[in-house]
Amino acid sequence: MDRAVVLLDGGYLAKLLKDEFGEPRIDHLKLSENLSAGYERLRTYYYDCLPYQSDPPTPEERKMISDKTRFIRRLESLPRFDVRLGKLRLREGFFVQKGIDVLLAIDLVGLASKRQIQKAILLAGDADYVPAVEVAKDDGVIVHLYHSQVIGKYSNELHQVCDERTPVTKQLIDSCRIITKSESLGL
């Protein structure tokens, strides 16, 4: 069976879940397995940043860091899951993720060049990934992009360069949704 890697841009996934699906809690292992169905999943890489923390941190910042750290630890405890963290930087009054694109690109190109995968499953929307996708394709890897259903919420250039493209649907999200106790009781 051919091997695949799943590359999840955590910031993009969180925004997609919030904007298009009402911010459901999902099982990231189920999501990863659903995305890589039909392939042996070598590993899932999840790329994100910790929230900003001032010096000294506010109580809200402490809570955000604590919650995100717990979330990352849960992801890292999943089988064949690795978390890669970039940094948040303040630019023109907004926080932007730095380093995420480079970390993902290094993993994709490294796995492709070493012939460790035959397929790369990318859940992302940023055009900065295009050069890495092109290199992986040159190494014989099929690149499958999962993206927003909303045109304009993903890079057209990234969409075009990938071999296969699938919008993230409600059916996919529902298949990996974590059902809370109150939801299971119909409350």
N, C-alpha and C positions, 0 to 999 in steps of 0.2 A: 504494500500500500504506500502511495506517495505521502510525503510529509509536508505539513503546512505550519506556518507560524502565523499567529494572530497579533496584530499591532494595533493597540487601542490608544488613540489620543484622548486621554481622560477629560481634558477641558472641553474638547469638541463633543464627546459623548455626554457629558453633564449638561451642556447647553442644549443639545438635541433632545435629551430626555425632558428637560424643563420646558423648552419652547414648543415641542410637538406632542408630548405624551403626558403632561401634567406632573412631571417629576416623580415617576414611580421608583420604588426601591427594586433593584434587579439583582439577580444572582449572576455575578460576573463569570463564574465558571460555566454556568449553563449558556450564557451568551456566547462565550468563547467556543464551547462545544457545538452550539448551533451554527455558528459562523463557519466552523471548520468541518462540518459534517461531510463524511465521505473521504476524509483524509486522516492520517495519524497526526495529531496535534503535537508538534515538537515542544512548543512552549507558547505562552501568551506573555507579551510585554505590555505593560500599562504605563503610560507616560503622563506625568502630572507635576504640579508644584504644590508645596505647602502654602497655606495662606500667609499673608503678610503679618508680621509681628513688629510693632514699634518697640522702642526701648525707653521706658519700661512698657511691657505689653498691657493693653487694657483687659478687663475681665472678658469682654466679648472675643478679643483676639486669642486669649488663652483657651477659651472654650472651642473656638474654631480650630486651633492647632491640635488640641486634644482629640476632637472628633475626627479630624482628618488623619491624624497619626493612628488612631484605632482602625479606621477604614483601611489604611495602607497595610497595617499589620495583618488584618483579615485577608486582604488580597495576597500578601506574601505567604500566607499559610496555605493557600490553595495549591493543588498539585500543578507543577510546571508553570507557575506564574512568577514573573519577575516585575518589580516596580522600578522604574527609572524616574528620578526626580530632577527637574530643572529648577530654576530660580524665578521668583517674581521680582520685577523691576518697575519702579515708578517712572513713567514716561508721560509728560504733558498732562499730568493729573489723573492718569489711568495706570492700573497695574497690567503689565504684559508678561506673559510667560517667555522666559529665555532659556535656550538650550534644549527644549523639547524636540524641535525639528532635527537638530544635529544628532541627538541620542537615537531617535527613531531611524534616521538615515544610516547611521553607523551600524545599527543592528541589522537592518534590511540588507545593506550592501555586504556586510560581513557574512551573513548566513547564505546569501546568494552566491558569493564568490567562492565559498568553501563547499558549495554544492550540498548543503545540509537540508535544503528545502526545495520542493518543486512548486510550491504555491505560497504566496504571501497574501494574507487577508488583512486589509487595511481599513480601519474605521477612522476616517479623518476627513478634512475638507480643505487643507491648506496647500497652496501651490508650491510652497517651499519643499514639499516632498517629491516634486516632479523629477529632479535630477537623480535621486536615489531610486525611484521607480524605473527610470530609463536604464540605469546600470543593472538593476536586478533583472529586468527583461532581457538585456543583452546577455546575461548569464543563464538564460533559459527558464527563468522563474515566471510563472503566470501570476499576475497581480490582480486581485479582486478587490475593488473599492466598494465599501458600504458607506452611504452618505445620506444626508438629509433628503426628505421628500420635497423640500422647498428649493426651487431654483434660486440661486443667488446666495444660498447658505453653504455652498461648497464651491471650490475653484473649478471653473470650466476646464482650465488647462489640466488639472489633476484628473478630472473626469475623463477627458479625452485620451490621456496617456495610458490609463489603466486598461488591462485586457478585458476585464469584466466589471460590470457596475450594477449595484443593486441598492435601491433606496431602502432605508430602515423603515420597516412597516410596524403598525400596531400589532399585527400577528406575531412578528419576531419579538417585540418587546413583551407582549403578554406571555409568550412561551418561556420567558426567563424572569418574570415578575415574582417578587417575594410577596406572598400573601400574608398579611398580618392576621393575628388571632381575631381581631374585631371584624376584619373583612370576611374571614372564613365563617364567622357566626352571623354574617349578614347585617352587621351594625353599621 
